[in-house]
Amino acid sequence: MIELRPLSLSSFVIVLGGSFLYCFSSIILPASGVSSSSPSLLSLTAANTTNDTTNINVTLDEVPILNSKGVALNSLGKYNDSIVYFDKVLAIDPKNVLALNEKGNAFGGLGNYIQAIASYDKALAVDPKNATILDNKGVVFYHLGNYTGAITYYDRALAIDPSVVFASYDKGNALEALEKYSDAITYFDKALALDPNHVLAMIGKGFALDKLGNHTQAVFYYDKAKATDPRYIPDLTNKANFLDKIGNYELAIIYYDKALAIDPKNIDAIKGKQQTLATLNQTASAGS
C-alpha cells in the first residue's frame, strides 16, 4: 500500500494491491557491494522472497541479491520481512546506502517514523548529497504534519538535482497542505514539465486550482488525471485512510476531498471523511 520510487530517480512502483500511502524512493546505485548489474528488483516474485528469511551467512557477493529481495518485499508491503534482508546486508556492510535507505522505507511503511529517520540519517551520513534519501526524509516529516520541515528536505534535494520529478511533486503537496496554493501549482507544474503524465501532480494541481476558485481548470486536470491512469484514483481514499490512522486528520481531509472532487459519489471517501471529521470534533471538544 505504498508508492516506491527506485533510486535511479527515474520511476516508481505502486505496491501490489495498495496505493501511494507512504511515498518514498528506492535507490539503485553502485555503492558498498551493490553493482549496477544487480538483478531487476521487480523480477523477484513473491515465490522467491517469502520463504528465505532465516538467518544465513552473508558474503559481499550476496549483497546485491539480498538487497533486491528486500526491495521486492517492500514493494509487496512485507516490511518486517524486508528488514530481515537489509539487516543481513548491514551486518557485513554497515554503510550500504541502498540497504539503509530501504530499511528506512520499510520502517516508514510500518509507521515507525523514528526508526525511519534514524535509518535515513545513517544513509545520509555516508552519502549526504543523495537527493532521493533527502526527499524520503522529507516525506516522513510531511506525514507527521511538519510541512515546513518537509519542504526543507525537498529543497535540499532539488538544490542537488532540480530534475528529480518527485521532489517537485512532494514540495507541491507540502505547500498545498500549508494552503499556499499558487506556490503549490508552481511545483506541480515543474513536475509536469519533467513528466507530463504525472497523474498525482495533475490531481494536486486540480485541487489547488479548485481552492483558488478556478473550478473549470480544476475539472480539466481531474479529468486528465483520470484519463491518463485511473488506477491512481481509488488510492486517494486509501491514502486518506492511512493519514487518518496515523492521526494526521487535517491532511486526511485533503485527500478525501481530492477523491470526492473526482468522484463525488465515492462512498468510501464520503464515509471516511465523515469519520475523520467526527474524530476532529471529538479531539477539539476534549481539548476545550
C-alpha positions in Angstrom: 0.0 0.0 0.0 2.9 2.3 -0.8 4.5 4.1 -3.6 8.1 3.0 -4.1 10.3 5.0 -6.4 13.5 3.1 -7.4 16.6 5.2 -6.6 17.6 5.5 -10.2 15.5 8.7 -9.6 13.5 7.9 -12.8 10.5 5.8 -11.8 8.3 4.4 -9.1 6.4 1.3 -8.4 3.0 1.0 -6.9 2.8 -1.7 -4.3 0.6 -4.6 -5.3 -2.9 -4.1 -4.1 -2.1 -0.9 -2.5 -1.6 2.8 -3.0 0.8 5.7 -2.7 0.1 5.9 1.0 3.7 6.4 2.1 5.6 7.9 -0.8 9.2 7.0 -0.6 12.0 6.3 -3.0 14.4 3.4 -3.6 18.0 3.5 -4.8 19.8 1.6 -7.4 23.5 2.7 -7.3 26.9 1.1 -7.3 27.6 1.6 -3.6 29.2 -0.8 -1.0 28.7 -4.1 -2.6 25.8 -3.1 -4.9 26.6 -3.3 -8.5 24.8 -1.7 -11.4 24.3 -5.2 -12.8 22.2 -6.3 -9.8 19.0 -8.4 -10.7 15.9 -6.5 -11.6 14.0 -5.6 -8.4 10.6 -6.4 -9.9 11.7 -9.7 -11.5 11.7 -11.2 -8.0 8.3 -12.6 -7.3 6.5 -13.4 -4.0 7.5 -17.0 -4.5 11.2 -16.3 -4.2 11.0 -13.7 -1.5 8.8 -15.2 1.2 10.5 -18.4 2.1 14.0 -17.3 2.7 14.1 -15.1 5.8 16.0 -17.4 8.1 19.5 -16.3 9.3 22.2 -17.2 6.8 25.9 -16.4 6.4 26.2 -13.5 4.1 29.1 -12.7 1.9 29.8 -9.5 -0.1 28.9 -11.3 -3.3 25.4 -12.0 -2.0 24.7 -8.4 -1.1 23.1 -7.3 -4.4 20.6 -10.1 -4.5 19.7 -9.7 -0.8 19.1 -6.0 -1.3 17.0 -6.8 -4.4 14.9 -9.3 -2.4 14.4 -6.8 0.3 13.3 -4.1 -2.1 10.9 -6.7 -3.7 9.4 -7.4 -0.3 9.0 -3.7 0.3 7.1 -3.4 -2.9 4.8 -6.2 -1.7 4.2 -4.4 1.6 6.1 -7.1 3.6 8.2 -4.6 5.6 9.1 -6.8 8.5 10.4 -9.5 6.1 12.3 -6.9 4.1 14.1 -5.5 7.2 15.5 -9.0 7.8 17.2 -8.9 4.4 18.5 -5.4 4.9 19.9 -6.3 8.3 21.7 -9.2 6.8 23.4 -6.8 4.4 24.2 -4.2 7.1 25.7 -6.8 9.3 28.6 -7.1 6.9 28.4 -3.7 5.2 27.1 -1.1 7.8 27.5 1.7 5.3 25.5 0.2 2.5 23.4 3.1 1.3 20.8 1.1 -0.6 20.1 -1.1 2.4 20.0 1.9 4.8 17.6 3.8 2.6 15.3 0.8 2.0 15.3 -0.1 5.7 14.1 3.5 6.3 11.4 2.9 3.7 10.3 -0.3 5.4 10.1 1.5 8.8 8.1 4.3 7.1 5.7 1.7 5.7 5.2 0.3 9.2 4.6 3.8 10.6 7.8 3.7 12.7 8.9 7.2 11.8 11.6 7.5 14.5 13.4 4.4 13.1 12.8 5.5 9.5 14.5 8.9 10.2 17.4 7.1 12.0 18.0 4.8 9.0 17.8 7.7 6.5 20.2 9.7 8.7 22.7 6.8 8.6 22.4 6.7 4.8 22.9 10.5 4.6 26.0 10.3 6.8 27.5 8.1 4.0 26.0 10.0 1.1 24.9 13.5 2.2 24.1 14.7 -1.3 21.7 11.9 -2.2 18.6 13.7 -3.4 16.4 10.6 -3.1 17.2 10.0 0.6 16.7 13.7 1.4 13.3 13.5 -0.3 12.4 10.4 1.7 13.2 12.1 4.9 11.0 15.0 3.9 8.2 12.6 3.2 8.3 11.4 6.8 8.0 15.0 8.0 5.1 15.5 5.6 3.2 12.6 7.0 3.8 13.8 10.5 2.3 17.1 9.6 5.6 19.1 9.7 5.2 20.6 6.3 7.8 23.3 6.8 10.3 20.7 7.9 9.4 18.6 4.9 10.0 21.5 2.5 13.5 22.0 3.9 14.4 18.5 2.8 12.7 18.8 -0.6 14.6 22.0 -1.2 17.9 20.3 -0.4 17.0 17.5 -2.8 16.1 20.0 -5.5 19.3 22.0 -5.0 21.2 18.9 -5.7 19.2 17.8 -8.7 16.3 20.0 -10.0 15.3 17.3 -12.4 14.0 15.0 -9.6 10.4 14.8 -10.5 9.1 13.5 -7.2 10.8 16.2 -5.2 9.0 18.9 -7.1 5.7 17.0 -6.7 6.3 16.4 -3.0 7.1 20.1 -2.4 3.8 20.9 -4.2 2.0 18.7 -1.8 3.6 20.3 1.3 2.8 23.8 0.0 -0.8 22.7 -0.7 -1.1 21.5 2.9 0.1 24.9 4.1 -2.7 26.4 1.9 -0.1 28.1 -0.3 -2.0 27.1 -3.4 -0.4 29.3 -6.0 3.1 28.2 -4.9 1.9 24.6 -4.9 0.8 24.9 -8.5 4.3 26.2 -9.4 5.8 23.0 -8.2 3.2 20.7 -9.7 3.9 22.4 -13.0 7.6 21.7 -12.6 6.8 18.1 -12.0 4.5 18.0 -15.0 7.1 19.7 -17.2 9.5 16.9 -16.3 6.8 14.2 -16.6 3.7 15.3 -18.5 1.9 12.0 -17.4 2.5 12.5 -13.7 -1.1 11.7 -12.5 -0.6 12.7 -8.9 0.8 16.1 -9.9 -2.3 16.6 -12.1 -4.6 15.8 -9.2 -2.6 18.1 -6.9 -2.8 20.9 -9.4 -6.5 20.4 -9.8 -7.1 20.5 -6.1 -5.0 23.7 -5.8 -6.9 25.3 -8.7 -10.2 24.4 -7.1 -9.1 26.0 -3.8 -8.2 29.2 -5.7 -11.7 29.3 -7.3 -10.7 28.2 -10.8 -13.2 25.3 -10.9 -13.1 24.9 -14.7 -9.4 24.3 -14.9 -9.6 22.1 -11.8 -12.1 19.8 -13.5 -9.8 19.7 -16.6 -6.9 18.4 -14.5 -9.0 15.9 -12.6 -10.4 14.6 -15.9 -6.9 14.5 -17.4 -5.6 12.5 -14.4 -8.5 10.0 -14.7 -7.9 9.6 -18.4 -4.1 9.2 -18.1 -4.2 6.4 -15.5 -7.3 5.7 -13.5 -5.5 3.3 -11.2 -4.5 6.2 -9.0 -7.9 7.5 -8.3 -9.1 4.9 -5.7 -5.8 5.3 -3.9 -6.6 8.9 -2.9 -9.2 7.4 -0.5 -6.6 4.8 0.7 -4.1 7.4 1.4 -6.7 9.5 3.3 -7.5 6.4 5.4 -3.8 5.9 6.1 -3.4 9.5 7.2 -6.4 9.2 9.5 -4.9 6.1 11.0 -1.6 7.8 11.9 -3.5 10.8 13.3 -2.9 13.4 10.6 -6.6 14.3 10.3 -6.3 17.6 8.5 -4.2 16.1 5.8 -6.6 13.1 5.6 -9.4 15.5 4.8 -7.4 17.0 1.9 -7.1 13.5 0.4 -10.7 12.7 0.9 -11.6 16.0 -0.8 -9.3 15.1 -3.7 -11.1 11.8 -4.1 -14.5 13.4 -3.9 -13.6 16.1 -6.4 -13.0 13.4 -9.0 -15.9 11.1 -7.8 -18.5 12.9 -5.7 -20.3 9.6 -5.2 -17.3 7.8 -3.7 -18.9 6.1 -0.7 -15.7 5.1 0.9 -14.4 8.7 0.7 -17.7 10.1 2.0 -17.7 7.7 5.0 -14.0 8.2 5.6 -14.3 12.0 5.6 -17.3 11.8 8.0 -15.4 9.6 10.4 -12.3 11.8 10.3 -14.4 15.0 10.8 -16.1 13.3 13.8 -12.7 12.4 15.3 -11.5 16.0 14.8 -14.6 17.3 16.5 -14.1 14.9 19.4 -10.5 16.0 19.7 -11.4 19.6 19.7 -14.1 19.1 22.3 -11.7 17.2 24.6 -9.2 19.9 24.3 -11.6 22.8 25.1 
